[in-house]
Amino acid sequence: MSSQAPVVKRRIGDLVFSNLAIGSGVAILVILAAVAIFLFAESVPAFLSEQDAAPDGFFAYVAPFLFGTVLASIIALLIATPLAIGIALYISHFAPRRLSQALGYSIDLLAAIPSVVYGLWGMLVLAPFLNPSYLWLNENFGWIPFFEGPVSATGRTMMTVGIVLAIMILPIMAALIREIFLQTPRLHEEAALALGATRWEVIKMAVLPFGKAGIISSAMLGLGRALGETMAVALVLSGSGVITFALLTSTNPNTIAANIALQFPESSGTYTSLLIATGLVLFAITMAINMLARWVISRRSEFSGAN
């Protein structure tokens, strides 16, 4: 007597959900490929033809904007990362329950503020407020290339842009790191406490190692947001095509995204292709950073054990 395996009939809901999930994944790849093909196709004239905007070649034209983009993003990341870790730790392990919920909602709301609002605030409020501090830094630490003068009278400098970008990416990073810290296995924390560890030692031995991958991924996500930020940079910074490490002067390098936003409405012909080519460079950098982040995270072995 032969026995046959029962035929399992899939429900219509399961089929619909499965197809939608597959379609969504394929759509992401198609859209990403379409954007890359568009940028590359429209950028070809910029590499093949000479133009007045780039008499020394495309790479000489894009180098100052690439430098400004990376510099502003690094400043933002250096400021935002320790603050995000501290905020996440306080909300997840130190604050009372009601206060932690209120702080969590506030952090999430900060992430919803439009970038143009940050830009206006940075230009009208933050820049004049920080200008006395810039004068103090120049007077006391002007021997450091980052703080050499003359100091901008308006406060609209690369340092201000970095601070504005740090405030913009801080909510996203803090929210992601907070969720990772909350997922730390309770057995690891309880085991450390049972061995006589203090609260800080528990965080150092259990929470931070467990959240390392989350910290890296949130930092890379924040860096990607900072690299592509447009309006806030365009409103705060009066940039130009220069390469300088001075963060407090009125002569500042511009970013790729801000330069495209400011120049694209009046561009035409091969100059439009030149701007699109700079966008292709920004697209490639963002992709490389995300791939690097995925590689770093994949090399980390996860904690084992029950929660």
Backbone as CSV, one residue per row, in Angstrom:
resi,resn,N_x,N_y,N_z,CA_x,CA_y,CA_z,C_x,C_y,C_z
1,MET,0.855,-1.185,0.000,0.000,0.000,0.000,0.896,1.242,0.000
2,SER,0.761,2.041,-1.012,1.605,3.239,-1.158,0.949,4.417,-0.470
3,SER,1.784,5.176,0.187,1.283,6.374,0.875,1.794,7.617,0.163
4,GLN,0.925,8.521,-0.062,1.286,9.775,-0.729,1.226,10.917,0.280
5,ALA,2.178,11.841,0.119,2.205,13.005,1.008,0.997,13.881,0.728
6,PRO,0.369,14.373,1.759,-0.801,15.228,1.534,-0.415,16.517,0.816
7,VAL,-1.278,16.912,-0.080,-1.058,18.138,-0.840,-1.511,19.321,0.007
8,VAL,-0.595,20.219,0.251,-0.903,21.395,1.053,-1.349,22.516,0.126
9,LYS,-2.558,22.960,0.323,-3.097,24.052,-0.489,-2.744,25.387,0.186
10,ARG,-2.118,26.236,-0.590,-1.756,27.547,-0.062,-2.960,28.478,-0.134
11,ARG,-3.129,29.215,0.895,-4.233,30.163,0.927,-3.978,31.315,-0.020
12,ILE,-5.074,31.928,-0.431,-4.960,33.056,-1.363,-4.175,34.205,-0.722
13,GLY,-4.421,34.423,0.569,-3.703,35.495,1.253,-2.202,35.270,1.266
14,ASP,-1.779,34.002,1.487,-0.355,33.698,1.468,0.248,33.933,0.085
15,LEU,-0.473,33.538,-0.955,0.026,33.743,-2.319,0.148,35.228,-2.642
16,VAL,-0.859,36.001,-2.251,-0.819,37.439,-2.524,0.339,38.102,-1.784
17,PHE,0.480,37.756,-0.510,1.572,38.345,0.283,2.933,37.940,-0.270
18,SER,3.098,36.676,-0.637,4.370,36.209,-1.175,4.715,36.938,-2.473
19,ASN,3.746,37.069,-3.360,3.993,37.740,-4.634,4.287,39.231,-4.438
20,LEU,3.579,39.856,-3.493,3.846,41.269,-3.216,5.247,41.468,-2.652
21,ALA,5.661,40.558,-1.764,7.006,40.663,-1.192,8.074,40.491,-2.267
22,ILE,7.886,39.487,-3.129,8.850,39.274,-4.217,8.863,40.469,-5.165
23,GLY,7.660,40.971,-5.484,7.579,42.125,-6.383,8.238,43.367,-5.793
24,SER,8.089,43.543,-4.492,8.712,44.706,-3.845,10.230,44.606,-3.904
25,GLY,10.753,43.407,-3.632,12.201,43.228,-3.703,12.744,43.452,-5.103
26,VAL,12.033,42.917,-6.091,12.471,43.120,-7.479,12.362,44.590,-7.873
27,ALA,11.308,45.277,-7.396,11.121,46.693,-7.740,12.270,47.540,-7.210
28,ILE,12.755,47.215,-6.008,13.882,47.962,-5.458,15.104,47.827,-6.355
29,LEU,15.391,46.606,-6.799,16.543,46.391,-7.674,16.363,47.095,-9.013
30,VAL,15.147,47.038,-9.553,14.886,47.681,-10.844,15.049,49.194,-10.739
31,ILE,14.504,49.787,-9.676,14.609,51.235,-9.505,16.064,51.652,-9.322
32,LEU,16.798,50.882,-8.520,18.210,51.193,-8.305,18.993,51.102,-9.611
33,ALA,18.731,50.063,-10.384,19.419,49.924,-11.668,19.020,51.042,-12.632
34,ALA,17.732,51.434,-12.617,17.274,52.503,-13.507,17.934,53.833,-13.172
35,VAL,18.069,54.119,-11.879,18.741,55.359,-11.471,20.194,55.345,-11.908
36,ALA,20.883,54.218,-11.692,22.288,54.131,-12.080,22.463,54.279,-13.589
37,ILE,21.595,53.633,-14.369,21.687,53.729,-15.834,21.418,55.158,-16.297
38,PHE,20.415,55.806,-15.702,20.113,57.192,-16.072,21.290,58.112,-15.783
39,LEU,21.863,58.000,-14.592,22.983,58.859,-14.235,24.181,58.625,-15.151
40,PHE,24.460,57.378,-15.446,25.607,57.074,-16.300,25.375,57.562,-17.724
41,ALA,24.163,57.319,-18.264,23.881,57.729,-19.648,23.929,59.244,-19.805
42,GLU,23.371,59.964,-18.833,23.363,61.428,-18.922,24.717,62.034,-18.606
43,SER,25.609,61.277,-17.985,26.917,61.796,-17.614,27.958,61.637,-18.710
44,VAL,27.680,60.816,-19.713,28.678,60.535,-20.747,29.185,61.794,-21.432
45,PRO,28.306,62.739,-21.843,28.843,63.958,-22.496,29.817,64.738,-21.633
46,ALA,29.660,64.700,-20.323,30.571,65.436,-19.444,31.982,64.854,-19.480
47,PHE,32.112,63.552,-19.738,33.422,62.926,-19.795,34.075,63.049,-21.176
48,LEU,33.254,63.238,-22.215,33.773,63.226,-23.580,34.025,64.610,-24.156
49,SER,33.347,65.617,-23.660,33.442,66.954,-24.257,34.091,67.929,-23.281
50,GLU,34.769,68.918,-23.847,35.355,69.984,-23.045,34.361,71.130,-22.918
51,GLN,34.384,71.804,-21.779,33.476,72.909,-21.549,34.122,73.927,-20.634
52,ASP,33.538,75.127,-20.669,34.123,76.232,-19.906,34.064,75.986,-18.403
53,ALA,33.017,75.283,-17.937,32.872,75.053,-16.502,33.951,74.127,-15.960
54,ALA,34.506,73.271,-16.807,35.535,72.322,-16.365,36.672,72.295,-17.367
55,PRO,37.436,73.405,-17.470,38.525,73.439,-18.457,39.643,72.446,-18.146
56,ASP,39.812,72.077,-16.873,40.865,71.136,-16.488,40.378,69.695,-16.414
57,GLY,39.157,69.450,-16.838,38.632,68.097,-16.811,37.599,67.901,-15.717
58,PHE,36.861,66.807,-15.837,35.760,66.545,-14.916,36.251,66.333,-13.488
59,PHE,37.303,65.560,-13.324,37.752,65.218,-11.972,38.320,66.432,-11.240
60,ALA,38.928,67.354,-11.976,39.378,68.595,-11.343,38.191,69.448,-10.908
61,TYR,37.082,69.344,-11.647,35.884,70.109,-11.291,35.191,69.533,-10.066
62,VAL,35.087,68.202,-9.997,34.310,67.574,-8.933,35.110,67.431,-7.650
63,ALA,36.437,67.498,-7.716,37.263,67.259,-6.523,36.941,68.199,-5.361
64,PRO,36.819,69.536,-5.556,36.480,70.398,-4.411,35.120,70.090,-3.802
65,PHE,34.135,69.775,-4.643,32.799,69.465,-4.123,32.786,68.119,-3.403
66,LEU,33.550,67.172,-3.909,33.675,65.888,-3.218,34.359,66.074,-1.877
67,PHE,35.385,66.909,-1.837,36.073,67.197,-0.586,35.121,67.844,0.419
68,GLY,34.361,68.830,-0.016,33.412,69.486,0.881,32.334,68.541,1.385
69,THR,31.855,67.654,0.510,30.839,66.683,0.913,31.366,65.759,2.005
70,VAL,32.559,65.230,1.799,33.143,64.303,2.770,33.476,65.024,4.071
71,LEU,34.012,66.239,3.979,34.396,66.980,5.174,33.185,67.298,6.049
72,ALA,32.125,67.820,5.442,30.920,68.146,6.210,30.309,66.897,6.834
73,SER,30.314,65.794,6.105,29.723,64.558,6.617,30.539,63.976,7.762
74,ILE,31.861,64.051,7.664,32.700,63.538,8.744,32.513,64.362,10.008
75,ILE,32.447,65.690,9.865,32.203,66.542,11.032,30.878,66.158,11.694
76,ALA,29.847,65.992,10.874,28.537,65.627,11.415,28.582,64.280,12.118
77,LEU,29.285,63.323,11.533,29.340,61.985,12.127,30.125,61.986,13.427
78,LEU,31.217,62.736,13.482,32.010,62.803,14.706,31.227,63.436,15.854
79,ILE,30.363,64.384,15.541,29.563,65.027,16.581,28.374,64.157,16.973
80,ALA,27.706,63.571,15.988,26.438,62.886,16.244,26.607,61.505,16.864
81,THR,27.671,60.778,16.516,27.793,59.391,16.973,27.878,59.267,18.495
82,PRO,28.784,59.963,19.187,28.797,59.829,20.654,27.524,60.343,21.308
83,LEU,26.931,61.415,20.757,25.678,61.920,21.312,24.554,60.902,21.139
84,ALA,24.493,60.259,19.980,23.453,59.264,19.735,23.600,58.065,20.664
85,ILE,24.830,57.619,20.885,25.057,56.502,21.803,24.642,56.886,23.219
86,GLY,25.023,58.092,23.660,24.652,58.543,25.000,23.148,58.669,25.172
87,ILE,22.467,59.240,24.178,21.003,59.377,24.252,20.348,58.011,24.296
88,ALA,20.819,57.101,23.437,20.230,55.763,23.396,20.440,55.019,24.715
89,LEU,21.622,55.137,25.287,21.881,54.484,26.568,21.010,55.059,27.676
90,TYR,20.852,56.363,27.692,20.034,56.976,28.739,18.576,56.539,28.617
91,ILE,18.051,56.526,27.398,16.656,56.149,27.214,16.432,54.675,27.535
92,SER,17.379,53.818,27.146,17.163,52.379,27.279,17.532,51.822,28.655
93,HIS,18.456,52.467,29.384,18.950,51.853,30.611,18.973,52.763,31.833
94,PHE,18.769,54.041,31.695,18.898,54.936,32.838,17.624,55.714,33.150
95,ALA,16.925,56.190,32.138,15.772,57.056,32.363,14.603,56.266,32.933
96,PRO,13.776,56.886,33.793,12.529,56.244,34.232,11.628,55.936,33.026
97,ARG,10.732,54.984,33.211,9.942,54.489,32.093,9.163,55.600,31.401
98,ARG,8.455,56.434,32.178,7.654,57.490,31.558,8.531,58.503,30.835
99,LEU,9.639,58.858,31.457,10.545,59.812,30.827,11.170,59.227,29.575
100,SER,11.517,57.957,29.610,12.125,57.338,28.428,11.151,57.299,27.259
101,GLN,9.872,57.047,27.551,8.878,57.061,26.478,8.731,58.452,25.878
102,ALA,8.691,59.470,26.736,8.566,60.842,26.237,9.786,61.241,25.418
103,LEU,10.968,60.865,25.886,12.174,61.177,25.133,12.216,60.430,23.809
104,GLY,11.757,59.198,23.815,11.713,58.434,22.567,10.799,59.070,21.543
105,TYR,9.622,59.525,21.979,8.714,60.214,21.062,9.335,61.513,20.545
106,SER,10.018,62.233,21.414,10.637,63.495,20.995,11.731,63.256,19.956
107,ILE,12.530,62.232,20.170,13.572,61.910,19.201,12.959,61.555,17.860
108,ASP,11.879,60.770,17.874,11.228,60.396,16.625,10.638,61.611,15.912
109,LEU,10.119,62.567,16.669,9.560,63.768,16.058,10.644,64.633,15.428
110,LEU,11.815,64.675,16.045,12.909,65.455,15.468,13.303,64.930,14.090
111,ALA,13.175,63.627,13.895,13.523,63.047,12.600,12.552,63.456,11.504
112,ALA,11.357,63.937,11.872,10.345,64.292,10.882,10.408,65.755,10.452
113,ILE,11.288,66.546,11.068,11.391,67.957,10.697,12.027,68.072,9.316
114,PRO,11.452,68.845,8.391,12.033,68.979,7.042,13.414,69.620,7.084
115,SER,14.225,69.246,6.117,15.600,69.751,6.081,15.653,71.250,5.846
116,VAL,14.670,71.799,5.136,14.684,73.239,4.883,14.489,74.014,6.185
117,VAL,13.754,73.439,7.122,13.581,74.087,8.424,14.905,74.098,9.181
118,TYR,15.624,72.976,9.147,16.947,72.942,9.751,17.874,73.971,9.117
119,GLY,17.774,74.105,7.790,18.626,75.057,7.104,18.335,76.493,7.504
120,LEU,17.057,76.845,7.571,16.691,78.200,7.992,17.120,78.459,9.430
121,TRP,16.919,77.481,10.296,17.329,77.639,11.697,18.844,77.794,11.802
122,GLY,19.570,77.001,11.048,21.019,77.111,11.084,21.517,78.436,10.559
123,MET,20.863,78.964,9.527,21.299,80.219,8.935,20.946,81.419,9.793
124,LEU,19.736,81.452,10.369,19.251,82.633,11.074,19.532,82.613,12.573
125,VAL,19.642,81.426,13.165,19.776,81.327,14.624,21.133,80.762,15.027
126,LEU,21.466,79.591,14.509,22.665,78.896,14.980,23.948,79.619,14.575
127,ALA,24.033,80.074,13.329,25.267,80.713,12.860,25.623,81.964,13.676
128,PRO,24.708,82.920,13.884,25.071,84.072,14.739,25.382,83.670,16.179
129,PHE,24.695,82.646,16.685,24.934,82.208,18.055,26.340,81.623,18.226
130,LEU,26.821,80.913,17.227,28.114,80.246,17.330,29.285,81.161,16.984
131,ASN,29.022,82.291,16.369,30.123,83.134,15.904,31.069,83.561,17.033
132,PRO,30.593,83.974,18.232,31.541,84.280,19.325,32.412,83.089,19.711
133,SER,31.848,81.897,19.669,32.646,80.697,19.969,33.723,80.476,18.911
134,TYR,33.398,80.779,17.654,34.396,80.653,16.597,35.540,81.640,16.804
135,LEU,35.220,82.853,17.238,36.260,83.836,17.519,37.169,83.357,18.653
136,TRP,36.571,82.756,19.672,37.360,82.234,20.791,38.263,81.096,20.333
137,LEU,37.737,80.204,19.508,38.551,79.104,19.003,39.714,79.620,18.168
138,ASN,39.446,80.635,17.365,40.504,81.186,16.526,41.581,81.871,17.366
139,GLU,41.173,82.572,18.416,42.141,83.274,19.257,43.001,82.315,20.064
140,ASN,42.432,81.198,20.504,43.154,80.285,21.394,43.751,79.074,20.678
141,PHE,43.138,78.674,19.576,43.618,77.490,18.866,43.820,77.769,17.386
142,GLY,44.101,79.021,17.055,44.293,79.376,15.656,45.484,78.713,15.013
143,TRP,46.415,78.168,15.811,47.573,77.469,15.257,47.197,76.117,14.657
144,ILE,45.987,75.630,14.979,45.491,74.400,14.363,44.868,74.759,13.008
145,PRO,45.198,74.049,11.939,44.671,74.415,10.608,43.149,74.488,10.542
146,PHE,42.456,73.693,11.349,40.997,73.709,11.305,40.418,75.022,11.823
147,PHE,41.126,75.691,12.720,40.590,76.880,13.377,41.327,78.159,12.986
148,GLU,42.106,78.122,11.931,42.820,79.312,11.501,41.851,80.323,10.885
149,GLY,42.243,81.595,10.894,41.374,82.683,10.467,41.640,83.114,9.042
150,PRO,41.000,84.218,8.650,40.098,85.073,9.446,38.714,84.446,9.611
151,VAL,38.116,84.686,10.763,36.827,84.082,11.074,35.714,84.794,10.309
152,SER,34.764,84.031,9.817,33.625,84.605,9.105,32.794,85.482,10.035
153,ALA,32.358,86.624,9.535,31.559,87.548,10.349,30.126,87.073,10.515
154,THR,29.669,86.199,9.640,28.279,85.734,9.695,28.122,84.420,10.439
155,GLY,29.195,83.672,10.620,29.099,82.367,11.256,28.633,81.261,10.324
156,ARG,28.397,81.563,9.068,27.935,80.559,8.094,29.156,79.880,7.495
157,THR,29.668,78.905,8.207,30.919,78.245,7.856,30.704,76.739,7.736
158,MET,31.776,76.052,7.372,31.722,74.601,7.268,31.445,73.964,8.626
159,MET,31.944,74.551,9.699,31.665,74.026,11.027,30.178,74.114,11.348
160,THR,29.550,75.215,10.994,28.114,75.358,11.225,27.335,74.317,10.437
161,VAL,27.742,74.096,9.193,27.080,73.075,8.378,27.228,71.701,9.023
162,GLY,28.428,71.392,9.514,28.626,70.106,10.165,27.752,69.932,11.388
163,ILE,27.578,71.003,12.172,26.727,70.928,13.364,25.269,70.745,12.971
164,VAL,24.821,71.475,11.947,23.433,71.327,11.483,23.190,69.910,10.981
165,LEU,24.123,69.362,10.203,23.971,67.992,9.715,23.991,66.991,10.869
166,ALA,24.811,67.260,11.882,24.837,66.367,13.043,23.492,66.351,13.744
167,ILE,22.859,67.517,13.891,21.537,67.580,14.520,20.496,66.868,13.664
168,MET,20.670,66.925,12.352,19.703,66.275,11.463,19.794,64.766,11.515
169,ILE,20.999,64.227,11.583,21.144,62.767,11.578,21.072,62.179,12.974
170,LEU,21.151,63.014,14.005,21.119,62.517,15.385,19.845,61.752,15.723
171,PRO,18.636,62.221,15.370,17.426,61.462,15.728,17.390,60.073,15.118
172,ILE,17.788,59.947,13.863,17.762,58.642,13.210,18.740,57.690,13.884
173,MET,19.940,58.169,14.128,20.945,57.315,14.751,20.543,56.926,16.164
174,ALA,20.049,57.894,16.946,19.668,57.597,18.332,18.519,56.597,18.386
175,ALA,17.541,56.735,17.490,16.400,55.828,17.492,16.827,54.397,17.149
176,LEU,17.694,54.251,16.155,18.144,52.912,15.777,19.002,52.277,16.876
177,ILE,19.933,53.049,17.424,20.797,52.495,18.482,19.984,52.149,19.718
178,ARG,18.982,52.965,20.032,18.116,52.679,21.187,17.432,51.337,21.022
179,GLU,16.889,51.064,19.833,16.202,49.788,19.612,17.167,48.614,19.715
180,ILE,18.390,48.797,19.255,19.383,47.720,19.363,19.734,47.460,20.820
181,PHE,19.928,48.520,21.599,20.263,48.350,23.015,19.141,47.667,23.779
182,LEU,17.907,47.963,23.419,16.764,47.338,24.094,16.668,45.846,23.798
183,GLN,17.310,45.376,22.741,17.269,43.962,22.378,18.424,43.168,22.996
184,THR,19.228,43.807,23.824,20.315,43.080,24.488,19.742,41.940,25.329
185,PRO,20.234,40.715,25.175,19.695,39.586,25.959,19.749,39.858,27.461
186,ARG,18.633,39.651,28.114,18.560,39.901,29.553,19.495,38.989,30.342
187,LEU,19.714,37.767,29.833,20.590,36.844,30.539,22.019,37.387,30.625
188,HIS,22.460,38.090,29.593,23.812,38.640,29.618,23.929,39.732,30.681
189,GLU,22.937,40.596,30.748,22.959,41.667,31.744,22.827,41.092,33.158
190,GLU,21.925,40.136,33.344,21.738,39.554,34.666,22.972,38.767,35.112
191,ALA,23.644,38.114,34.168,24.856,37.379,34.519,25.954,38.340,34.973
192,ALA,26.078,39.472,34.284,27.089,40.453,34.690,26.766,41.033,36.062
193,LEU,25.480,41.311,36.311,25.087,41.827,37.621,25.330,40.792,38.721
194,ALA,25.082,39.527,38.409,25.291,38.473,39.402,26.759,38.333,39.769
195,LEU,27.647,38.693,38.852,29.077,38.630,39.127,29.584,39.869,39.851
196,GLY,28.682,40.792,40.186,29.062,41.971,40.932,29.420,43.176,40.090
197,ALA,29.071,43.161,38.802,29.395,44.282,37.929,28.497,45.476,38.235
198,THR,29.039,46.657,38.085,28.242,47.874,38.221,27.426,48.081,36.957
199,ARG,26.539,49.089,36.988,25.711,49.343,35.816,26.565,49.720,34.610
200,TRP,27.601,50.541,34.815,28.464,50.904,33.703,29.223,49.688,33.176
201,GLU,29.663,48.789,34.072,30.373,47.598,33.629,29.443,46.668,32.852
202,VAL,28.175,46.620,33.236,27.203,45.834,32.471,27.072,46.403,31.066
203,ILE,26.984,47.716,30.955,26.864,48.357,29.643,28.118,48.096,28.809
204,LYS,29.283,48.183,29.457,30.544,48.002,28.730,30.749,46.560,28.296
205,MET,30.329,45.593,29.123,30.601,44.191,28.820,29.485,43.509,28.039
206,ALA,28.237,43.993,28.171,27.115,43.294,27.542,26.398,44.136,26.501
207,VAL,26.051,45.378,26.852,25.196,46.179,25.962,25.969,46.681,24.757
208,LEU,27.108,47.324,24.987,27.861,47.898,23.874,28.389,46.836,22.904
209,PRO,28.956,45.707,23.380,29.363,44.685,22.406,28.189,44.140,21.590
210,PHE,27.044,43.938,22.250,25.885,43.436,21.513,25.410,44.445,20.475
211,GLY,25.483,45.744,20.800,24.983,46.772,19.887,26.007,47.287,18.910
212,LYS,27.182,46.654,18.814,28.229,47.152,17.927,27.761,47.212,16.487
213,ALA,27.125,46.158,16.027,26.651,46.149,14.639,25.594,47.226,14.407
214,GLY,24.715,47.414,15.382,23.702,48.449,15.246,24.293,49.841,15.234
215,ILE,25.332,50.052,16.039,25.993,51.359,16.053,26.639,51.638,14.697
216,ILE,27.288,50.628,14.143,27.934,50.803,12.840,26.907,51.072,11.754
217,SER,25.836,50.293,11.735,24.821,50.477,10.700,24.126,51.825,10.833
218,SER,23.836,52.264,12.048,23.199,53.563,12.228,24.147,54.690,11.838
219,ALA,25.445,54.534,12.130,26.416,55.539,11.722,26.508,55.629,10.207
220,MET,26.484,54.504,9.537,26.536,54.523,8.079,25.263,55.106,7.481
221,LEU,24.119,54.822,8.110,22.868,55.412,7.647,22.887,56.924,7.830
222,GLY,23.373,57.375,8.988,23.492,58.808,9.203,24.481,59.446,8.247
223,LEU,25.592,58.760,7.951,26.558,59.288,7.000,25.956,59.407,5.612
224,GLY,25.153,58.413,5.216,24.488,58.503,3.925,23.523,59.675,3.853
225,ARG,22.808,59.934,4.958,21.909,61.094,5.008,22.702,62.392,4.915
226,ALA,23.823,62.465,5.595,24.630,63.684,5.570,25.258,63.905,4.197
227,LEU,25.695,62.840,3.545,26.305,62.981,2.232,25.331,63.551,1.207
228,GLY,24.077,63.157,1.283,23.112,63.584,0.286,22.286,64.799,0.663
229,GLU,22.529,65.399,1.829,21.731,66.547,2.259,21.968,67.736,1.332
230,THR,20.880,68.411,0.982,20.947,69.475,-0.023,20.557,70.835,0.525
231,MET,19.283,70.980,0.912,18.751,72.307,1.206,19.387,72.928,2.435
232,ALA,19.617,72.144,3.470,20.211,72.704,4.679,21.594,73.267,4.384
233,VAL,22.377,72.532,3.601,23.720,73.001,3.250,23.647,74.224,2.358
234,ALA,22.737,74.196,1.378,22.619,75.324,0.451,22.185,76.597,1.157
235,LEU,21.360,76.485,2.190,20.893,77.671,2.906,21.953,78.225,3.856
236,VAL,22.701,77.349,4.496,23.665,77.794,5.506,24.971,78.242,4.873
237,LEU,25.460,77.493,3.902,26.822,77.668,3.423,26.856,78.450,2.115
238,SER,27.774,79.420,2.032,28.078,80.100,0.777,29.373,79.492,0.255
239,GLY,29.245,78.343,-0.364,30.414,77.571,-0.753,30.944,77.953,-2.114
240,SER,32.149,77.477,-2.397,32.798,77.710,-3.683,33.676,76.503,-3.999
241,GLY,34.272,76.513,-5.166,35.087,75.391,-5.595,36.501,75.451,-5.069
242,VAL,36.671,75.375,-3.765,37.998,75.422,-3.148,38.173,74.199,-2.263
243,ILE,39.423,73.894,-1.957,39.757,72.820,-1.026,40.526,73.434,0.134
244,THR,39.939,73.446,1.296,40.578,74.010,2.480,40.062,73.297,3.718
245,PHE,40.948,73.117,4.693,40.577,72.493,5.954,40.125,73.503,6.999
246,ALA,40.204,74.796,6.690,39.762,75.822,7.626,38.244,75.769,7.756
247,LEU,37.763,75.622,8.980,36.330,75.424,9.219,35.609,76.685,9.652
248,LEU,36.331,77.782,9.895,35.706,78.965,10.474,35.750,80.174,9.559
249,THR,36.286,80.049,8.379,36.432,81.189,7.484,35.217,81.310,6.572
250,SER,35.157,82.412,5.847,34.058,82.642,4.903,34.292,81.950,3.572
251,THR,35.510,81.430,3.362,35.822,80.681,2.141,35.705,79.195,2.441
252,ASN,34.668,78.565,1.908,34.372,77.178,2.249,34.123,76.369,0.982
253,PRO,34.505,75.103,0.996,34.135,74.230,-0.123,32.655,73.887,-0.079
254,ASN,32.057,73.758,-1.228,30.649,73.392,-1.302,30.512,71.878,-1.376
255,THR,29.300,71.376,-1.236,29.046,69.945,-1.356,28.449,69.639,-2.722
256,ILE,28.506,68.388,-3.115,27.996,67.992,-4.431,26.497,68.254,-4.530
257,ALA,25.746,67.840,-3.527,24.294,67.981,-3.579,23.884,69.451,-3.603
258,ALA,24.512,70.280,-2.762,24.164,71.695,-2.732,24.545,72.380,-4.031
259,ASN,25.678,72.020,-4.608,26.087,72.616,-5.877,25.113,72.269,-6.996
260,ILE,24.642,71.029,-7.025,23.652,70.633,-8.035,22.363,71.425,-7.859
261,ALA,21.909,71.559,-6.616,20.657,72.278,-6.363,20.756,73.745,-6.759
262,LEU,21.917,74.364,-6.546,22.068,75.781,-6.852,22.315,76.044,-8.328
263,GLN,23.001,75.137,-9.001,23.391,75.381,-10.388,22.455,74.771,-11.423
264,PHE,21.703,73.741,-11.055,20.918,73.011,-12.044,19.826,73.857,-12.708
265,PRO,19.103,74.742,-11.991,18.035,75.510,-12.660,18.534,76.366,-13.824
266,GLU,19.780,76.834,-13.784,20.303,77.695,-14.832,21.232,76.960,-15.789
267,SER,21.331,75.646,-15.667,22.248,74.881,-16.509,21.560,74.456,-17.800
268,SER,22.384,74.125,-18.777,21.874,73.637,-20.061,22.990,72.906,-20.780
269,GLY,22.620,72.033,-21.686,23.590,71.345,-22.522,24.549,70.475,-21.739
270,THR,25.828,70.616,-22.083,26.846,69.779,-21.457,27.064,70.132,-19.989
271,TYR,26.713,71.361,-19.599,26.855,71.717,-18.184,25.872,70.926,-17.329
272,THR,24.677,70.665,-17.880,23.727,69.802,-17.179,24.297,68.396,-17.021
273,SER,24.931,67.908,-18.073,25.570,66.591,-17.981,26.681,66.585,-16.947
274,LEU,27.396,67.711,-16.840,28.462,67.813,-15.845,27.903,67.707,-14.435
275,LEU,26.796,68.380,-14.178,26.183,68.306,-12.854,25.647,66.907,-12.572
276,ILE,25.056,66.276,-13.575,24.562,64.912,-13.390,25.726,63.956,-13.133
277,ALA,26.862,64.214,-13.758,28.039,63.376,-13.519,28.516,63.499,-12.078
278,THR,28.443,64.701,-11.510,28.791,64.832,-10.091,27.792,64.073,-9.223
279,GLY,26.519,64.048,-9.650,25.536,63.237,-8.940,25.857,61.760,-9.023
280,LEU,26.400,61.329,-10.151,26.819,59.936,-10.285,27.942,59.605,-9.305
281,VAL,28.862,60.534,-9.101,29.940,60.327,-8.127,29.359,60.191,-6.727
282,LEU,28.412,61.053,-6.375,27.781,60.969,-5.057,27.026,59.654,-4.898
283,PHE,26.357,59.215,-5.948,25.643,57.938,-5.922,26.613,56.787,-5.684
284,ALA,27.753,56.808,-6.350,28.737,55.733,-6.192,29.322,55.733,-4.789
285,ILE,29.587,56.912,-4.239,30.142,56.988,-2.884,29.151,56.446,-1.870
286,THR,27.892,56.830,-2.003,26.865,56.347,-1.081,26.724,54.831,-1.154
287,MET,26.733,54.287,-2.370,26.656,52.839,-2.533,27.858,52.154,-1.899
288,ALA,29.049,52.710,-2.094,30.257,52.100,-1.528,30.217,52.107,-0.009
289,ILE,29.731,53.197,0.592,29.654,53.282,2.048,28.680,52.244,2.594
290,ASN,27.529,52.099,1.946,26.552,51.109,2.407,27.070,49.685,2.243
291,MET,27.771,49.410,1.160,28.348,48.080,0.975,29.421,47.805,2.011
292,LEU,30.220,48.826,2.330,31.240,48.659,3.363,30.607,48.387,4.717
293,ALA,29.516,49.097,5.012,28.829,48.874,6.286,28.275,47.454,6.373
294,ARG,27.687,46.962,5.289,27.164,45.599,5.292,28.287,44.583,5.483
295,TRP,29.438,44.847,4.883,30.567,43.931,5.025,31.086,43.915,6.458
296,VAL,31.173,45.091,7.078,31.641,45.163,8.462,30.682,44.428,9.388
297,ILE,29.382,44.628,9.181,28.379,43.986,10.040,28.386,42.475,9.850
298,SER,28.553,42.019,8.611,28.526,40.575,8.353,29.716,39.854,8.972
299,ARG,30.808,40.557,9.238,31.982,39.932,9.844,31.839,39.745,11.345
300,ARG,30.825,40.366,11.924,30.666,40.279,13.378,29.806,39.082,13.724
301,SER,30.267,38.238,14.615,29.476,37.101,15.068,28.490,37.566,16.139
302,GLU,27.260,37.158,15.999,26.212,37.568,16.944,26.335,36.831,18.273
303,PHE,25.731,37.419,19.291,25.665,36.740,20.578,24.839,35.470,20.444
304,SER,25.154,34.500,21.219,24.343,33.273,21.263,23.751,33.144,22.649
305,GLY,22.689,32.390,22.716,22.057,32.203,24.010,20.633,32.698,23.993
306,ALA,19.906,32.341,24.999,18.506,32.723,25.064,18.385,34.140,25.573
307,ASN,17.293,34.761,25.248,16.990,36.097,25.747,16.241,36.009,27.064
